[in-house]
């Protein structure tokens, strides 16, 4: 395989970052992988304590690069530290652009994403399998637990077509990344077409709303613009049935992660080493339905949900599903 480099974006959580670095180092293929540690700088109005924490993490990353080289944990570790705060969106857009221009493909993590030992194997295989399939725009490493997206017993693959990109551990190629329009210049025209809004919101009725929030500078998101690029290019994200990522950041320590109890955690011991990839890219009706239930706040009428539940119990295909389609290259 042509191994992709990994970028980890860090800011002000030294314990989380260290855990992410150490877990990734235990991956198969880690010793043959180049690692880039991007560390954002302190905000202009940061308190003395916060400034010290941010700068301390930068020094921690530099020391880790030295230690990793001595221990042979990675092929190489590059540390890129920003003097001033760029924010999450600009940090990721600039960092991915820099690295993908050198390597043509990239795997991306943030500082709260723990990885399965097979994460790098899964990601690199996916990048190879779908490199020449333009209808695949990204590979995701995360999937919700099966209590939320259940996998049918007769499903014959270990991945499925997702209706929106996932930012919790992902990978892409240079030609896909270059197709993203970060400017939002298209938004006003897009909003004049209800049928386009409905099509985009198949992946969640929050998607168009987030585009508008980004336009109004109320959120700082690269991910919603990346999601729209999938839609615009008639492309999809490949999702794993069993997650290769466990997000440990929902403890109140992150800028973009609230302190809440949730059911997002993944048992990484279940992540498969061998992957049965999709050859024909189609939306499985069961998966599309599960996506609808997770990401759409406007739920189906109770009577439709009740009938779907009954059909599941008697082992028949559910009648009320979102329209699915097949993606041709």
C-alpha positions in Angstrom: 0.0 0.0 0.0 0.9 3.6 -0.6 0.7 4.6 3.1 -1.0 8.0 3.7 0.4 10.4 6.3 -1.6 11.1 9.4 -2.3 14.6 10.7 -3.4 15.1 14.3 -4.8 18.6 15.2 -4.1 19.7 18.7 -4.9 22.8 20.8 -5.0 22.9 24.6 -5.7 19.4 25.9 -2.3 17.8 26.7 -3.7 14.7 28.3 -6.1 14.0 25.5 -3.4 14.6 22.8 -0.9 12.4 24.5 -3.5 9.6 24.7 -4.3 10.0 21.0 -0.6 9.9 20.0 0.1 6.9 22.1 -2.9 4.9 20.9 -2.1 5.6 17.2 1.5 4.5 17.8 0.1 1.0 18.7 -1.5 0.7 15.3 -0.3 -1.8 12.7 1.5 0.2 10.1 2.4 3.0 12.5 6.1 2.5 12.2 5.9 3.0 8.4 3.6 6.1 8.6 4.6 9.7 8.7 2.8 11.7 11.4 2.1 15.4 11.4 1.3 17.1 14.7 -0.4 20.5 14.1 -0.7 22.6 17.2 -2.7 25.8 17.1 -1.5 28.9 18.9 -3.1 30.8 21.8 -6.0 33.2 21.2 -5.2 36.9 21.5 -7.5 37.3 24.5 -6.4 34.0 26.2 -5.8 34.1 29.9 -2.3 33.6 31.3 -3.2 30.1 32.3 -4.7 29.2 28.9 -1.7 30.7 27.0 0.6 28.6 29.2 -1.3 25.4 28.5 -1.4 26.0 24.7 2.4 26.7 24.6 3.1 23.8 26.9 1.3 21.4 24.5 3.4 22.7 21.6 6.6 21.9 23.6 5.1 18.5 24.5 4.6 17.8 20.8 8.2 18.7 20.0 9.4 16.4 22.7 7.2 13.6 21.5 8.7 13.9 18.1 12.1 13.3 19.6 11.0 10.4 21.7 9.0 8.8 18.9 12.1 8.9 16.6 14.3 7.3 19.3 11.7 4.5 19.8 10.9 4.0 16.1 7.2 4.6 16.7 6.6 6.3 13.3 8.5 6.7 10.1 8.8 10.4 10.9 7.1 12.9 13.2 6.7 16.5 12.0 5.5 19.2 14.4 3.9 22.4 13.0 3.1 25.1 15.6 1.1 28.2 15.0 2.2 31.4 16.7 -1.3 32.8 16.7 -4.7 31.1 17.0 -6.1 30.1 13.7 -9.3 28.4 14.9 -10.4 24.8 14.2 -11.7 25.4 10.7 -8.7 27.3 9.3 -6.3 25.0 11.1 -7.7 22.0 9.4 -8.2 23.6 6.0 -4.6 24.9 5.9 -3.0 21.9 7.5 -4.7 19.3 5.3 -4.0 21.4 2.2 -0.3 21.6 3.0 0.1 17.9 3.7 -2.1 16.6 0.9 -0.2 18.7 -1.6 2.9 16.8 -0.6 1.4 13.3 -0.3 -1.8 13.2 -2.5 -3.8 11.6 0.2 -4.2 12.1 4.0 -5.7 10.7 7.2 -7.0 13.2 9.7 -7.6 13.0 13.5 -8.3 15.5 16.2 -7.0 15.5 19.7 -9.8 13.4 21.3 -10.1 10.5 18.9 -8.6 7.1 20.0 -8.0 4.6 17.3 -8.3 0.8 17.0 -5.1 -1.0 16.3 -6.4 -1.6 12.8 -7.4 2.0 12.1 -4.4 2.7 9.8 -4.9 -0.6 8.0 -8.6 0.1 7.4 -8.0 3.7 6.2 -5.1 3.0 3.9 -7.0 0.0 2.3 -10.0 2.3 1.8 -7.9 5.0 0.2 -6.5 2.4 -2.2 -9.8 0.6 -3.0 -11.7 3.8 -3.8 -8.8 6.0 -5.2 -10.2 5.8 -8.7 -13.9 5.9 -7.7 -14.8 9.6 -7.8 -18.2 9.0 -6.3 -16.4 8.3 -3.0 -15.3 11.6 -1.5 -14.0 10.4 1.9 -13.4 7.4 4.2 -14.8 7.6 7.7 -13.3 5.8 10.7 -16.2 6.3 13.0 -19.7 4.8 13.2 -22.3 5.1 15.9 -22.8 2.1 18.2 -25.1 -0.6 16.9 -27.8 0.4 19.4 -28.2 3.5 17.1 -27.2 2.1 13.7 -27.9 -1.6 13.8 -26.3 -3.7 11.1 -28.6 -6.4 9.6 -27.5 -9.9 10.2 -27.5 -10.7 6.5 -25.5 -7.6 5.5 -22.5 -8.9 3.6 -20.0 -6.0 3.9 -18.1 -4.2 6.7 -18.7 -0.7 5.3 -21.7 1.1 3.9 -22.5 4.3 2.0 -23.1 7.2 4.4 -25.3 10.2 3.6 -22.9 12.8 5.2 -19.2 13.0 5.9 -18.0 12.3 9.4 -15.3 14.5 11.0 -14.3 11.9 13.7 -11.3 10.3 11.9 -11.4 10.5 8.1 -9.3 10.4 5.0 -9.5 11.8 1.5 -7.5 12.4 -1.7 -6.0 15.6 -3.2 -8.4 15.7 -6.1 -11.4 15.5 -3.9 -10.1 18.1 -1.4 -9.4 20.5 -4.2 -13.0 20.3 -5.3 -14.3 21.8 -2.0 -15.5 25.4 -2.2 -14.7 27.0 1.1 -16.1 30.4 0.2 -19.9 29.6 0.5 -20.4 31.8 -2.6 -22.9 29.2 -3.9 -25.2 29.4 -0.8 -27.7 32.1 -1.9 -28.4 30.3 -5.1 -28.6 26.9 -3.4 -31.2 28.3 -0.9 -33.5 29.3 -3.7 -34.0 25.7 -4.7 -36.1 23.7 -2.1 -35.6 20.5 -4.0 -31.9 20.8 -3.6 -32.2 21.6 0.1 -34.4 18.5 0.6 -31.8 16.4 -1.3 -28.9 17.7 0.8 -30.9 17.3 4.0 -31.3 13.5 3.4 -28.2 13.3 5.5 -29.8 15.3 8.3 -32.1 18.3 8.6 -29.4 20.2 10.4 -27.1 20.4 7.3 -28.6 23.4 5.5 -29.0 25.1 8.9 -25.3 24.7 9.6 -24.4 26.1 6.2 -26.3 29.3 7.1 -24.7 29.4 10.6 -21.3 29.2 8.9 -22.2 32.0 6.6 -23.3 34.1 9.5 -20.1 33.4 11.4 -22.0 31.7 14.3 -20.0 28.5 14.0 -16.5 27.8 12.9 -16.9 24.6 10.8 -14.8 23.2 8.0 -16.9 20.0 8.2 -20.2 21.4 7.0 -18.5 22.8 3.8 -16.8 19.4 3.3 -20.2 17.7 3.6 -21.7 20.1 1.0 -18.9 19.2 -1.4 -19.9 15.5 -1.1 -23.4 16.5 -2.1 -22.4 18.9 -4.9 -20.0 16.3 -6.4 -22.7 13.5 -6.2 -20.4 11.6 -3.9 -20.6 9.8 -0.6 -18.6 8.9 2.5 -17.7 5.3 3.1 -18.6 4.4 6.7 -17.5 1.4 8.8 -20.1 -0.9 10.2 -18.0 -1.2 13.4 -16.2 1.9 14.5 -12.4 2.3 14.4 -12.7 5.5 16.5 -13.7 6.2 20.1 -14.3 9.9 20.8 -13.3 10.7 24.4 -13.6 14.4 24.1 -17.2 14.9 25.4 -16.0 15.7 28.9 -16.3 19.5 28.8 -12.6 20.0 28.0 -12.9 20.9 24.3 -14.0 24.1 22.6 -16.4 22.3 20.3 -17.5 19.5 22.6 -20.0 19.9 25.4 -19.9 18.2 28.8 -22.6 15.5 28.4 -23.3 11.9 28.9 -24.0 10.2 25.6 -23.9 6.9 23.8 -21.2 7.7 21.2 -18.5 5.5 22.8 -17.1 2.6 20.8 -15.7 -0.7 21.8 -12.5 -0.7 19.7 -11.8 -4.4 20.4 -14.6 -5.2 18.0 -13.1 -3.4 15.0 -12.4 -6.0 12.3 -8.9 -6.5 10.9 -10.1 -7.8 7.5 -12.6 -5.6 5.7 -15.2 -6.6 3.1 -15.4 -3.5 0.9 -18.4 -2.4 -1.2 -17.8 -2.9 -4.9 -21.1 -1.5 -6.0 -21.8 1.8 -4.2 -25.4 1.7 -3.2 -27.4 3.1 -0.3 -28.6 0.2 1.9 -32.2 0.9 2.8 -31.7 -0.2 6.4 -28.7 2.1 6.9 -30.4 5.0 5.2 -33.3 4.6 7.6 -30.9 4.5 10.6 -29.3 7.7 9.4 -32.7 9.3 9.2 -33.4 8.4 12.8 -30.1 9.8 14.1 -29.7 13.0 12.1 -33.2 14.2 11.4 -35.0 16.0 14.2 -38.4 15.8 12.5 -39.3 12.2 13.1 -41.7 10.2 11.2 -45.3 10.1 12.3 -45.8 7.6 15.2 -48.0 5.3 13.0 -45.2 4.9 10.5 -42.7 4.2 13.2 -45.0 1.6 14.7 -45.5 -0.2 11.4 -41.8 -0.2 10.8 -41.2 -1.7 14.2 -43.8 -4.4 13.6 -42.3 -5.3 10.2 -38.8 -5.6 11.8 -40.2 -8.0 14.5 -41.8 -10.3 11.9 -38.7 -10.2 9.8 -40.1 -8.3 6.8 -38.6 -5.3 5.0 -39.9 -2.1 6.5 -42.2 -0.1 4.2 -41.3 3.5 5.3 -37.8 4.3 4.2 -35.9 7.2 2.6 -35.5 6.9 -1.1 -32.2 5.2 -1.9 -29.9 5.3 -4.9 -26.9 3.7 -6.5 -23.8 5.8 -7.3 -22.1 5.3 -10.7 -18.5 6.2 -11.4 
